[in-house]
Amino acid sequence: MADSSFDVVSKVDKMEADNALNQAHKEVEQRYDFKNVGASIGWSGDTVLMKANSEERVKAILDVFESKLIKRGISLKSLDAGEPFASGKEYRIEAKLKEGIDQENAKKVTKLIRDEAPKSVKAQIQGDEVRVSSKSRDDLQATIALLKGADLEVDLQFLNFR
């Protein structure tokens, strides 16, 4: 019998992220506490740029954006928001959406699988994803449950289960 396998990846649905950003933009435009403070949120290349005239306001914009991401089913582990910094008379926060599993987290995933998953399960790092394979599909499902329960710094999805 051939080995069964699946891929562990960390991807963000760009359309959902864009929808969340548009919803946050609408809310920032309409909310009374953001009127006349230069509050805005938008794409700047592949980063999200939030601006306001005070540090508290720009943090409030980040809160609005985070709540919209959660409603759209995007984990906050995928959002890498920086600290507010002054730029002229305004404060800014730049946030990136993380794609792929970096080398350090991929090693943590494979170590977790090696230490705690059933013995027949093998894991290999392939670029920015991890391929997990085994002869037993039940062992693979137990491994998925193990990874879902693990507290890792990246948001994981499981693709190509076959």
DSSP file (Angstrom, degrees, kcal/mol; ACC not computed):
  #  RESIDUE AA STRUCTURE BP1 BP2  ACC     N-H-->O    O-->H-N    N-H-->O    O-->H-N    TCO  KAPPA ALPHA  PHI   PSI    X-CA   Y-CA   Z-CA
    1    1 A M              0   0    0      0, 0.0     2,-0.1     0, 0.0     0, 0.0   0.000 360.0 360.0 360.0 137.9    0.0    0.0    0.0
    2    2 A A        -     0   0    0      1,-0.1     2,-0.1   133,-0.0   132,-0.0  -0.343 360.0 -95.2 -74.9 155.5    1.3    3.5   -0.9
    3    3 A D        -     0   0    0     -2,-0.1     2,-0.3   130,-0.0   132,-0.2  -0.422  32.6-139.6 -67.9 142.7    2.0    6.1    1.7
    4    4 A S  E     +A  134   0A   0    130,-3.2   130,-2.4    -2,-0.1     2,-0.3  -0.719  29.6 175.3 -94.6 155.3   -0.7    8.7    2.4
    5    5 A S  E     -A  133   0A   0     -2,-0.3   157,-2.8   128,-0.2     2,-0.3  -0.973  21.0-168.4-153.3 166.8    0.4   12.2    3.0
    6    6 A F  E     -A  132   0A   0    126,-2.2   126,-2.9    -2,-0.3     2,-0.4  -0.968  23.8-120.3-151.3 163.5   -0.6   15.8    3.6
    7    7 A D  E     -AB 131 159A   0    152,-3.0   152,-2.6    -2,-0.3     2,-0.6  -0.890  11.9-148.2-109.1 136.8    1.0   19.2    3.5
    8    8 A V  E     +AB 130 158A   0    122,-3.2   122,-2.2    -2,-0.4     2,-0.3  -0.924  34.3 163.2-100.3 118.3    1.2   21.6    6.5
    9    9 A V  E     - B   0 157A   0    148,-2.6   148,-3.0    -2,-0.6     2,-0.4  -0.818  37.9-140.7-130.3 168.5    1.2   25.2    5.2
   10   10 A S        +     0   0    0    118,-0.4    90,-3.8    -2,-0.3     2,-0.3  -0.870  39.2 155.3-132.2  99.6    0.6   28.7    6.4
   11   11 A K        -     0   0    0     -2,-0.4     2,-0.5    88,-0.2    88,-0.1  -0.904  32.4-145.3-126.6 153.0   -1.4   30.7    3.9
   12   12 A V        -     0   0    0     -2,-0.3     2,-0.8    85,-0.1     3,-0.1  -0.976  25.6-121.6-116.9 130.3   -3.7   33.8    4.0
   13   13 A D     >  -     0   0    0     -2,-0.5     4,-2.3     1,-0.2     5,-0.2  -0.604  22.4-156.0 -70.2 110.1   -6.6   34.1    1.7
   14   14 A K  H  > S+     0   0    0     -2,-0.8     4,-2.5     1,-0.2     5,-0.2   0.860  89.7  52.9 -60.1 -38.3   -5.8   37.4   -0.1
   15   15 A M  H  > S+     0   0    0      2,-0.2     4,-2.5     1,-0.2    -1,-0.2   0.916 110.2  47.1 -65.9 -41.9   -9.4   38.1   -1.0
   16   16 A E  H  > S+     0   0    0      2,-0.2     4,-2.5     1,-0.2    -2,-0.2   0.902 112.6  49.8 -65.7 -40.2  -10.6   37.6    2.6
   17   17 A A  H  X S+     0   0    0     -4,-2.3     4,-2.3     2,-0.2    -2,-0.2   0.905 111.5  49.0 -63.9 -40.9   -7.8   39.9    3.9
   18   18 A D  H  X S+     0   0    0     -4,-2.5     4,-2.5     2,-0.2    -2,-0.2   0.902 111.0  49.9 -64.8 -41.3   -8.7   42.5    1.3
   19   19 A N  H  X S+     0   0    0     -4,-2.5     4,-2.5     2,-0.2    -2,-0.2   0.913 110.4  50.1 -62.8 -42.3  -12.4   42.3    2.3
   20   20 A A  H  X S+     0   0    0     -4,-2.5     4,-2.4     1,-0.2    -2,-0.2   0.905 111.2  49.2 -62.5 -41.4  -11.4   42.7    6.0
   21   21 A L  H  X S+     0   0    0     -4,-2.3     4,-2.6     2,-0.2    -2,-0.2   0.913 110.8  49.7 -64.9 -42.3   -9.3   45.7    5.1
   22   22 A N  H  X S+     0   0    0     -4,-2.5     4,-2.3     2,-0.2    -2,-0.2   0.904 111.4  49.0 -63.7 -40.6  -12.1   47.3    3.1
   23   23 A Q  H  X S+     0   0    0     -4,-2.5     4,-2.3     2,-0.2    -1,-0.2   0.915 111.9  48.6 -63.9 -42.3  -14.6   46.7    6.0
   24   24 A A  H  X S+     0   0    0     -4,-2.4     4,-2.6     2,-0.2    -2,-0.2   0.901 109.9  52.7 -63.5 -40.5  -12.1   48.3    8.4
   25   25 A H  H  X S+     0   0    0     -4,-2.6     4,-2.3     2,-0.2    -2,-0.2   0.922 109.4  48.9 -60.5 -45.3  -11.6   51.2    6.0
   26   26 A K  H  X S+     0   0    0     -4,-2.3     4,-1.7     1,-0.2    -1,-0.2   0.918 112.3  48.2 -61.1 -43.7  -15.4   51.8    5.9
   27   27 A E  H  X S+     0   0    0     -4,-2.3     4,-2.4     1,-0.2    -2,-0.2   0.908 111.0  50.0 -65.1 -41.0  -15.7   51.6    9.7
   28   28 A V  H  < S+     0   0    0     -4,-2.6    -1,-0.2     1,-0.2    -2,-0.2   0.892 111.2  50.3 -63.6 -39.0  -12.8   54.1   10.2
   29   29 A E  H  < S+     0   0    0     -4,-2.3    -1,-0.2    -5,-0.2    -2,-0.2   0.847 118.5  37.5 -65.9 -33.7  -14.4   56.5    7.7
   30   30 A Q  H  < S+     0   0    0     -4,-1.7    -2,-0.2    -5,-0.2    -1,-0.2   0.737  88.7 103.4 -95.0 -24.5  -17.8   56.3    9.4
   31   31 A R    ><  -     0   0    0     -4,-2.4     3,-1.1    -5,-0.2     4,-0.2  -0.361  65.2-139.2 -70.3 138.8  -17.0   56.2   13.1
   32   32 A Y  G >  S+     0   0    0      1,-0.3     3,-1.6     2,-0.2    -1,-0.1   0.872 100.0  57.7 -62.7 -40.7  -17.4   59.4   15.1
   33   33 A D  G 3  S+     0   0    0      1,-0.3    -1,-0.3     3,-0.0    -2,-0.1   0.617 105.8  51.8 -71.3  -8.9  -14.2   59.0   17.1
   34   34 A F  G X >S+     0   0    0     -3,-1.1     3,-1.0    -6,-0.1     5,-0.7   0.379  82.1 118.0-103.2   2.9  -12.2   58.9   13.9
   35   35 A K  T < 5S-     0   0    0     -3,-1.6    -6,-0.0     1,-0.2    -5,-0.0  -0.491  85.0  -0.9 -71.6 137.6  -13.6   62.1   12.4
   36   36 A N  T 3 5S+     0   0    0     -2,-0.2    -1,-0.2     1,-0.1    -2,-0.0   0.739 103.0 101.6  58.4  29.9  -11.1   64.9   11.8
   37   37 A V  T < 5S-     0   0    0     -3,-1.0    16,-1.3     2,-0.1    17,-0.2   0.250  95.0-110.7-121.0  10.1   -8.1   63.0   13.2
   38   38 A G  T   5 +     0   0    0      1,-0.2     2,-0.3    14,-0.2    -3,-0.1   0.802  57.0 170.0  67.8  28.5   -6.5   62.0    9.8
   39   39 A A      < +     0   0    0     -5,-0.7     2,-0.3   -11,-0.1    13,-0.2  -0.571   4.1 150.5 -78.7 131.8   -7.4   58.3   10.5
   40   40 A S  E     -D   51   0B   0     11,-2.3    11,-2.7    -2,-0.3     2,-0.3  -0.991  26.9-165.0-155.7 157.3   -6.9   56.0    7.5
   41   41 A I  E     +D   50   0B   0     -2,-0.3     2,-0.3     9,-0.2     9,-0.2  -0.991  28.7 131.1-143.0 138.2   -6.1   52.4    6.7
   42   42 A G  E     -D   49   0B   0      7,-1.7     7,-3.3    -2,-0.3     2,-0.2  -0.987  54.1 -72.6-172.4 171.7   -5.0   51.0    3.3
   43   43 A W  E     -D   48   0B   0     -2,-0.3     2,-0.3     5,-0.2     5,-0.2  -0.562  30.3-174.5 -76.7 140.6   -2.6   48.8    1.3
   44   44 A S  E >  S-D   47   0B   0      3,-3.2     3,-1.4    -2,-0.2     2,-0.5  -0.777  71.5 -56.1-131.8  87.6    0.9   50.1    0.8
   45   45 A G  T 3  S-     0   0    0     -2,-0.3    -2,-0.0     1,-0.2     0, 0.0  -0.688 118.9 -24.2  72.8-122.6    2.4   47.5   -1.5
   46   46 A D  T 3  S+     0   0    0     -2,-0.5    51,-0.6    -3,-0.1     2,-0.3   0.273 126.2  83.8-104.7  11.0    2.0   44.3    0.4
   47   47 A T  E <  S-DE  44  96B   0     -3,-1.4    -3,-3.2    49,-0.1     2,-0.5  -0.795  77.7-124.1-108.9 156.8    1.8   45.9    3.8
   48   48 A V  E     -DE  43  95B   0     47,-3.3    47,-2.4    -2,-0.3     2,-0.5  -0.878  25.7-157.6 -98.4 126.0   -1.2   47.4    5.5
   49   49 A L  E     -DE  42  94B   0     -7,-3.3    -7,-1.7    -2,-0.5     2,-0.4  -0.921   8.4-172.0-112.2 122.9   -0.6   51.0    6.5
   50   50 A M  E     -DE  41  93B   0     43,-2.5    43,-2.0    -2,-0.5     2,-0.3  -0.939   7.6-176.5-113.9 134.0   -2.6   52.6    9.3
   51   51 A K  E     +DE  40  92B   0    -11,-2.7   -11,-2.3    -2,-0.4     2,-0.3  -0.967  13.2 146.2-131.9 145.9   -2.3   56.4   10.1
   52   52 A A  E     - E   0  91B   0     39,-1.9    39,-3.5    -2,-0.3   -14,-0.2  -0.955  53.2-105.7-163.1 172.6   -3.8   58.7   12.7
   53   53 A N  S    S+     0   0    0    -16,-1.3     2,-0.3    -2,-0.3   -15,-0.1   0.539  99.5  38.1 -87.7  -4.7   -2.8   61.9   14.6
   54   54 A S  S  > S-     0   0    0    -17,-0.2     4,-2.0    37,-0.1     5,-0.2  -0.975  78.6-120.1-141.7 158.9   -2.2   60.1   17.9
   55   55 A E  H  > S+     0   0    0     -2,-0.3     4,-1.8     1,-0.2     5,-0.2   0.881 113.4  52.5 -63.0 -39.2   -0.8   56.8   19.1
   56   56 A E  H  > S+     0   0    0      1,-0.2     4,-1.9     2,-0.2    -1,-0.2   0.902 109.0  49.8 -64.9 -41.2   -4.1   55.8   20.8
   57   57 A R  H  > S+     0   0    0      1,-0.2     4,-2.0     2,-0.2    -1,-0.2   0.905 109.9  49.4 -65.7 -41.4   -6.1   56.4   17.6
   58   58 A V  H  X S+     0   0    0     -4,-2.0     4,-1.8     1,-0.2    -1,-0.2   0.862 110.3  51.3 -69.0 -32.8   -3.8   54.4   15.4
   59   59 A K  H  X S+     0   0    0     -4,-1.8     4,-2.1     2,-0.2    -1,-0.2   0.865 107.7  53.6 -67.5 -35.1   -3.9   51.5   17.9
   60   60 A A  H  X S+     0   0    0     -4,-1.9     4,-2.2     2,-0.2    -2,-0.2   0.873 106.4  51.9 -65.7 -36.7   -7.7   51.7   17.8
   61   61 A I  H  X S+     0   0    0     -4,-2.0     4,-2.5     2,-0.2    -1,-0.2   0.911 108.2  51.5 -64.5 -41.5   -7.5   51.4   14.0
   62   62 A L  H  X S+     0   0    0     -4,-1.8     4,-2.8     1,-0.2    -2,-0.2   0.906 108.2  52.3 -60.6 -41.5   -5.4   48.3   14.4
   63   63 A D  H  X S+     0   0    0     -4,-2.1     4,-2.4     2,-0.2    -2,-0.2   0.920 109.0  49.3 -58.6 -45.1   -8.1   46.9   16.8
   64   64 A V  H  X S+     0   0    0     -4,-2.2     4,-1.9     1,-0.2    -2,-0.2   0.933 112.3  48.0 -60.3 -46.5  -10.8   47.5   14.2
   65   65 A F  H  X S+     0   0    0     -4,-2.5     4,-2.2     1,-0.2    -2,-0.2   0.908 110.8  50.9 -62.6 -43.2   -8.7   45.7   11.5
   66   66 A E  H  X S+     0   0    0     -4,-2.8     4,-2.2     1,-0.2    -1,-0.2   0.901 108.9  51.2 -61.6 -40.8   -8.0   42.8   13.8
   67   67 A S  H  X S+     0   0    0     -4,-2.4     4,-2.0     1,-0.2    -1,-0.2   0.882 110.0  49.6 -65.5 -36.5  -11.7   42.4   14.6
   68   68 A K  H  X S+     0   0    0     -4,-1.9     4,-1.4     2,-0.2    -1,-0.2   0.874 109.3  52.1 -69.1 -36.8  -12.5   42.4   10.9
   69   69 A L  H  <>S+     0   0    0     -4,-2.2     5,-2.7     2,-0.2     4,-0.2   0.922 109.6  49.5 -63.2 -43.0   -9.8   39.7   10.2
   70   70 A I  H ><5S+     0   0    0     -4,-2.2     3,-1.6     1,-0.2    -2,-0.2   0.918 108.8  51.8 -63.0 -43.3  -11.2   37.5   13.0
   71   71 A K  H 3<5S+     0   0    0     -4,-2.0    -1,-0.2     1,-0.3    -2,-0.2   0.814 108.7  52.3 -62.4 -29.4  -14.8   37.8   11.5
   72   72 A R  T 3<5S-     0   0    0     -4,-1.4    -1,-0.3     2,-0.1    -2,-0.2   0.393 121.2-108.2 -88.7   3.1  -13.4   36.8    8.1
   73   73 A G  T < 5S+     0   0    0     -3,-1.6     2,-0.5     1,-0.3    -3,-0.2   0.730  72.8 137.9  81.1  21.9  -11.7   33.7    9.6
   74   74 A I      < -     0   0    0     -5,-2.7    -1,-0.3    -6,-0.1    -2,-0.1  -0.901  52.7-125.3-103.5 125.5   -8.1   34.9    9.4
   75   75 A S    >   -     0   0    0     -2,-0.5     3,-1.5     1,-0.1     4,-0.2  -0.371   8.1-132.6 -68.8 143.3   -6.0   34.0   12.4
   76   76 A L  G >  S+     0   0    0      1,-0.3     3,-1.1     2,-0.2    -1,-0.1   0.635 103.0  76.0 -70.9 -12.3   -4.2   36.9   14.1
   77   77 A K  G 3  S+     0   0    0      1,-0.2    -1,-0.3     3,-0.1    78,-0.1   0.753  90.7  57.3 -65.6 -22.2   -1.1   34.7   14.1
   78   78 A S  G <  S+     0   0    0     -3,-1.5    20,-3.5    76,-0.1     2,-0.5   0.595  92.0  84.0 -83.0 -11.1   -0.9   35.6   10.4
   79   79 A L  E <   -F   97   0B   0     -3,-1.1     2,-0.7    18,-0.2    18,-0.2  -0.829  56.8-170.3 -98.8 125.7   -0.8   39.3   11.2
   80   80 A D  E     -F   96   0B   0     16,-3.4    16,-2.0    -2,-0.5     2,-0.4  -0.820  14.9-178.8-114.5  89.0    2.6   40.8   12.0
   81   81 A A  E     -F   95   0B   0     -2,-0.7    14,-0.2    14,-0.3    -2,-0.0  -0.737  13.9-144.7 -94.4 134.8    1.9   44.4   13.2
   82   82 A G        -     0   0    0     12,-2.4    -1,-0.1    -2,-0.4     3,-0.0  -0.155  30.8 -82.8 -82.5-177.1    4.7   46.7   14.2
   83   83 A E        -     0   0    0      1,-0.1    11,-0.3    10,-0.1    -1,-0.1  -0.561  52.9 -93.0 -84.0 152.7    4.7   49.3   17.0
   84   84 A P        -     0   0    0      0, 0.0     2,-0.4     0, 0.0     9,-0.2  -0.436  48.5-173.0 -63.6 137.6    3.3   52.7   16.4
   85   85 A F  E     -G   92   0B   0      7,-2.4     7,-2.5    -2,-0.1     2,-0.3  -0.984  25.0-111.7-134.8 148.8    5.9   55.2   15.2
   86   86 A A  E     +G   91   0B   0     -2,-0.4     2,-0.3     5,-0.2     5,-0.2  -0.560  29.2 179.0 -78.9 138.8    5.8   58.9   14.7
   87   87 A S  E >   -G   90   0B   0      3,-3.4     3,-1.5    -2,-0.3     2,-0.4  -0.813  65.2 -54.3-140.0  95.3    6.1   60.2   11.1
   88   88 A G  T 3  S-     0   0    0     -2,-0.3    -1,-0.0     1,-0.2    -2,-0.0  -0.601 120.7 -19.0  70.4-125.9    5.9   63.9   11.0
   89   89 A K  T 3  S+     0   0    0     -2,-0.4     2,-0.3    -3,-0.1    -1,-0.2   0.389 128.6  68.5 -94.9   3.4    2.7   65.0   12.7
   90   90 A E  E <  S- G   0  87B   0     -3,-1.5    -3,-3.4   -36,-0.0     2,-0.4  -0.792  72.5-128.4-121.8 163.9    1.0   61.6   12.5
   91   91 A Y  E     -EG  52  86B   0    -39,-3.5   -39,-1.9    -2,-0.3     2,-0.3  -0.862  26.5-167.1-108.2 146.4    1.5   58.1   13.9
   92   92 A R  E     -EG  51  85B   0     -7,-2.5    -7,-2.4    -2,-0.4     2,-0.4  -0.952  15.6-163.9-133.8 151.2    1.7   55.0   11.8
   93   93 A I  E     -E   50   0B   0    -43,-2.0   -43,-2.5    -2,-0.3     2,-0.5  -0.997  10.9-158.4-129.4 131.1    1.6   51.3   12.2
   94   94 A E  E     -E   49   0B   0     -2,-0.4   -12,-2.4   -11,-0.3     2,-0.4  -0.935  13.2-175.1-107.7 132.0    2.8   49.0    9.4
   95   95 A A  E     -EF  48  81B   0    -47,-2.4   -47,-3.3    -2,-0.5     2,-0.3  -0.971   7.8-160.3-128.4 142.0    1.4   45.4    9.4
   96   96 A K  E     -EF  47  80B   0    -16,-2.0   -16,-3.4    -2,-0.4     2,-0.6  -0.895  18.9-129.7-117.6 149.9    2.3   42.5    7.2
   97   97 A L  E     - F   0  79B   0    -51,-0.6     2,-0.3    -2,-0.3   -18,-0.2  -0.896  31.3-131.3 -96.7 121.2    0.4   39.3    6.5
   98   98 A K        -     0   0    0    -20,-3.5     2,-0.4    -2,-0.6     3,-0.0  -0.564  24.1-170.7 -80.3 131.4    2.7   36.3    7.0
   99   99 A E        +     0   0    0     -2,-0.3   -88,-0.2   -88,-0.1    -2,-0.0  -0.951  47.6   8.1-119.2 139.3    2.8   33.7    4.3
  100  100 A G  S    S-     0   0    0    -90,-3.8     2,-0.6    -2,-0.4    29,-0.2   0.159  86.3 -78.3  80.6 161.0    4.5   30.3    4.5
  101  101 A I        -     0   0    0     27,-2.2    -1,-0.1   -93,-0.1   -91,-0.0  -0.887  46.9-134.7 -99.9 119.8    6.2   28.6    7.4
  102  102 A D     >  -     0   0    0     -2,-0.6     4,-2.5     1,-0.1     5,-0.2  -0.256  27.7-101.0 -71.1 165.3    9.7   30.0    8.1
  103  103 A Q  H  > S+     0   0    0      1,-0.2     4,-2.2     2,-0.2     5,-0.2   0.869 119.7  52.4 -55.2 -44.6   12.6   27.6    8.7
  104  104 A E  H  > S+     0   0    0      1,-0.2     4,-1.6     2,-0.2    -1,-0.2   0.920 113.7  41.9 -62.3 -46.1   12.6   27.9   12.5
  105  105 A N  H  > S+     0   0    0      2,-0.2     4,-2.4     1,-0.2    -1,-0.2   0.842 110.9  56.9 -71.7 -32.6    8.8   27.1   12.8
  106  106 A A  H  X S+     0   0    0     -4,-2.5     4,-2.4     1,-0.2    -1,-0.2   0.895 106.8  49.9 -62.6 -39.1    9.1   24.3   10.3
  107  107 A K  H  X S+     0   0    0     -4,-2.2     4,-2.4    -5,-0.2    -2,-0.2   0.885 109.3  51.5 -66.1 -38.1   11.8   22.7   12.5
  108  108 A K  H  X S+     0   0    0     -4,-1.6     4,-2.4     2,-0.2    -2,-0.2   0.910 110.4  49.2 -63.4 -41.6    9.5   23.1   15.5
  109  109 A V  H  X S+     0   0    0     -4,-2.4     4,-2.3     2,-0.2    -2,-0.2   0.936 113.2  45.4 -63.2 -47.3    6.7   21.4   13.6
  110  110 A T  H  X S+     0   0    0     -4,-2.4     4,-2.6     1,-0.2    -1,-0.2   0.879 113.0  50.6 -66.5 -36.3    8.9   18.5   12.5
  111  111 A K  H  X S+     0   0    0     -4,-2.4     4,-2.7     2,-0.2     5,-0.2   0.913 110.0  50.3 -65.8 -41.8   10.3   18.1   16.0
  112  112 A L  H  X>S+     0   0    0     -4,-2.4     4,-2.7     2,-0.2     5,-0.6   0.907 112.5  47.1 -61.3 -42.3    6.8   18.0   17.5
  113  113 A I  H  X5S+     0   0    0     -4,-2.3     4,-1.5     1,-0.2    -2,-0.2   0.920 113.3  48.5 -66.0 -43.3    5.8   15.3   15.0
  114  114 A R  H  <5S+     0   0    0     -4,-2.6    -2,-0.2     1,-0.2    -1,-0.2   0.908 119.4  38.4 -61.8 -42.7    8.9   13.3   15.7
  115  115 A D  H  <5S+     0   0    0     -4,-2.7    -2,-0.2    -5,-0.1    -1,-0.2   0.884 132.5  16.6 -78.7 -40.0    8.5   13.5   19.5
  116  116 A E  H  <5S+     0   0    0     -4,-2.7    -3,-0.2    -5,-0.2    -2,-0.1   0.634 100.1  87.9-116.9 -16.8    4.7   13.2   19.9
  117  117 A A  S  <<S-     0   0    0     -4,-1.5    23,-0.1    -5,-0.6    22,-0.1  -0.354  93.3 -74.0 -79.7 165.1    3.1   11.8   16.8
  118  118 A P    >   -     0   0    0      0, 0.0     3,-1.8     0, 0.0    -1,-0.2  -0.248  48.4-112.9 -56.0 149.6    2.7    8.0   16.1
  119  119 A K  T 3  S+     0   0    0      1,-0.3    -2,-0.1    -3,-0.1    -3,-0.0   0.726 111.0  63.2 -63.1 -25.3    6.0    6.4   15.2
  120  120 A S  T 3  S+     0   0    0      2,-0.0     2,-0.4    14,-0.0    -1,-0.3   0.599  82.4 100.7 -76.7  -8.4    5.0    5.6   11.6
  121  121 A V    <   -     0   0    0     -3,-1.8     2,-0.4    -8,-0.1    13,-0.2  -0.631  53.0-169.7 -85.5 130.9    4.7    9.3   10.7
  122  122 A K  E     -C  133   0A   0     11,-3.1    11,-2.9    -2,-0.4     2,-0.4  -0.930   2.5-162.1-117.9 143.0    7.5   11.0    8.8
  123  123 A A  E     -C  132   0A   0     -2,-0.4     2,-0.4     9,-0.2     9,-0.2  -0.980   6.1-175.5-127.7 139.1    7.9   14.8    8.2
  124  124 A Q  E     -C  131   0A   0      7,-2.6     7,-2.8    -2,-0.4     2,-0.5  -0.994  24.7-128.4-132.2 138.8   10.0   16.6    5.7
  125  125 A I  E     -C  130   0A   0     -2,-0.4     2,-0.4     5,-0.2     5,-0.2  -0.752  26.0-178.5 -84.3 127.1   10.6   20.4    5.3
  126  126 A Q  E >   -C  129   0A   0      3,-3.2     3,-1.1    -2,-0.5     2,-0.5  -0.819  57.5 -65.9-128.3  91.7    9.9   21.4    1.6
  127  127 A G  T 3  S-     0   0    0     -2,-0.4    -1,-0.0     1,-0.2     0, 0.0  -0.533 118.1 -11.3  68.9-118.9   10.6   25.1    1.2
  128  128 A D  T 3  S+     0   0    0     -2,-0.5   -27,-2.2    -3,-0.1  -118,-0.4   0.057 130.3  61.2-104.9  25.3    7.9   27.0    3.2
  129  129 A E  E <  S- C   0 126A   0     -3,-1.1    -3,-3.2   -29,-0.2     2,-0.5  -0.935  72.9-128.6-141.3 167.8    5.8   24.0    3.9
  130  130 A V  E     -AC   8 125A   0   -122,-2.2  -122,-3.2    -2,-0.3     2,-0.5  -0.977  14.1-149.8-121.9 126.5    6.1   20.6    5.7
  131  131 A R  E     -AC   7 124A   0     -7,-2.8    -7,-2.6    -2,-0.5     2,-0.5  -0.843  13.7-166.9 -95.7 127.2    5.1   17.3    4.0
  132  132 A V  E     +AC   6 123A   0   -126,-2.9  -126,-2.2    -2,-0.5     2,-0.3  -0.955  11.2 175.6-116.1 130.1    3.9   14.7    6.4
  133  133 A S  E     +AC   5 122A   0    -11,-2.9   -11,-3.1    -2,-0.5     2,-0.3  -0.959   9.5 153.4-138.1 154.7    3.5   11.0    5.3
  134  134 A S  E     -A    4   0A   0   -130,-2.4  -130,-3.2    -2,-0.3   -13,-0.1  -0.965  47.3-118.7-166.0 161.7    2.7    7.7    6.8
  135  135 A K  S    S+     0   0    0     -2,-0.3     2,-0.5   -15,-0.3    -1,-0.1   0.785  99.3  68.5 -76.6 -27.7    1.2    4.3    5.7
  136  136 A S     >  -     0   0    0      1,-0.1     4,-1.4  -132,-0.1     5,-0.1  -0.826  62.8-162.3-100.9 122.3   -1.7    4.8    8.1
  137  137 A R  H  > S+     0   0    0     -2,-0.5     4,-2.3     1,-0.2     5,-0.2   0.831  94.6  59.2 -67.3 -31.7   -4.3    7.4    7.4
  138  138 A D  H  > S+     0   0    0      1,-0.2     4,-2.1     2,-0.2    -1,-0.2   0.901 103.6  50.8 -63.9 -40.0   -5.5    7.2   11.1
  139  139 A D  H  > S+     0   0    0      1,-0.2     4,-2.0     2,-0.2    -1,-0.2   0.888 109.2  51.6 -63.2 -38.4   -1.9    8.1   12.2
  140  140 A L  H  X S+     0   0    0     -4,-1.4     4,-2.3     2,-0.2    -2,-0.2   0.901 109.2  49.5 -65.6 -39.9   -2.0   11.1    9.9
  141  141 A Q  H  X S+     0   0    0     -4,-2.3     4,-2.1     1,-0.2    -1,-0.2   0.872 109.8  51.5 -67.3 -35.1   -5.4   12.3   11.3
  142  142 A A  H  X S+     0   0    0     -4,-2.1     4,-2.2     2,-0.2    -1,-0.2   0.873 109.0  51.8 -65.6 -36.1   -4.0   11.9   14.8
  143  143 A T  H  X S+     0   0    0     -4,-2.0     4,-2.5     2,-0.2    -2,-0.2   0.898 107.6  51.2 -67.1 -40.8   -1.0   14.1   13.7
  144  144 A I  H  X S+     0   0    0     -4,-2.3     4,-2.5     2,-0.2    -2,-0.2   0.925 110.8  49.0 -60.5 -44.2   -3.4   16.8   12.3
  145  145 A A  H  X S+     0   0    0     -4,-2.1     4,-1.7     1,-0.2    -2,-0.2   0.900 110.7  51.1 -61.9 -40.4   -5.2   16.8   15.7
  146  146 A L  H  X S+     0   0    0     -4,-2.2     4,-0.9     1,-0.2    -2,-0.2   0.922 112.0  46.0 -61.1 -45.7   -1.8   17.0   17.5
  147  147 A L  H  < S+     0   0    0     -4,-2.5     3,-0.2     1,-0.2    -2,-0.2   0.858 109.9  53.8 -69.0 -35.3   -0.8   20.0   15.3
  148  148 A K  H  < S+     0   0    0     -4,-2.5    -1,-0.2     1,-0.2    -2,-0.2   0.870 111.7  46.1 -65.1 -35.1   -4.1   21.8   15.8
  149  149 A G  H  < S+     0   0    0     -4,-1.7    -1,-0.2    -5,-0.2    -2,-0.2   0.649  93.3  99.9 -81.2 -15.8   -3.8   21.5   19.5
  150  150 A A  S  < S-     0   0    0     -4,-0.9     2,-1.1    -3,-0.2    -3,-0.0  -0.424  75.2-128.4 -74.3 146.5   -0.1   22.7   19.6
  151  151 A D        +     0   0    0     -2,-0.1     2,-0.2     2,-0.0    -1,-0.1  -0.746  45.9 159.6 -97.0  88.8    0.6   26.3   20.5
  152  152 A L        -     0   0    0     -2,-1.1     4,-0.1     2,-0.3   -47,-0.0  -0.690  50.3-120.3-107.9 162.5    2.8   27.4   17.6
  153  153 A E  S    S+     0   0    0     -2,-0.2     2,-0.3     2,-0.1    -1,-0.1   0.498  91.8  67.3 -81.1  -3.1    3.5   31.0   16.4
  154  154 A V  S    S-     0   0    0    -49,-0.1     2,-0.6   -76,-0.0    -2,-0.3  -0.868  83.9-118.0-119.2 153.1    2.1   30.3   12.9
  155  155 A D        -     0   0    0     -2,-0.3     2,-0.4   -80,-0.1  -144,-0.1  -0.780  38.0-152.2 -85.9 122.9   -1.4   29.6   11.7
  156  156 A L        -     0   0    0     -2,-0.6     2,-0.3  -146,-0.1  -146,-0.2  -0.782  16.9-175.4-105.7 141.8   -1.4   26.2   10.1
  157  157 A Q  E     -B    9   0A   0   -148,-3.0  -148,-2.6    -2,-0.4     2,-0.5  -0.926  19.3-137.1-124.8 156.5   -3.6   24.7    7.4
  158  158 A F  E     +B    8   0A   0     -2,-0.3     2,-0.2  -150,-0.2  -150,-0.2  -0.959  29.3 173.7-120.3 118.0   -3.6   21.2    6.1
  159  159 A L  E     +B    7   0A   0   -152,-2.6  -152,-3.0    -2,-0.5    -2,-0.0  -0.744  48.9  24.7-121.2 164.8   -3.8   20.6    2.4
  160  160 A N        -     0   0    0     -2,-0.2     2,-0.7  -154,-0.2    -1,-0.2   0.835  63.8-176.1  55.1  43.3   -3.6   17.7   -0.2
  161  161 A F              0   0    0     -3,-0.2  -155,-0.2     1,-0.2    -1,-0.2  -0.614 360.0 360.0 -71.7 114.6   -4.6   14.9    2.2
  162  162 A R              0   0    0   -157,-2.8    -1,-0.2    -2,-0.7  -156,-0.2   0.320 360.0 360.0-150.6 360.0   -4.3   11.8    0.1
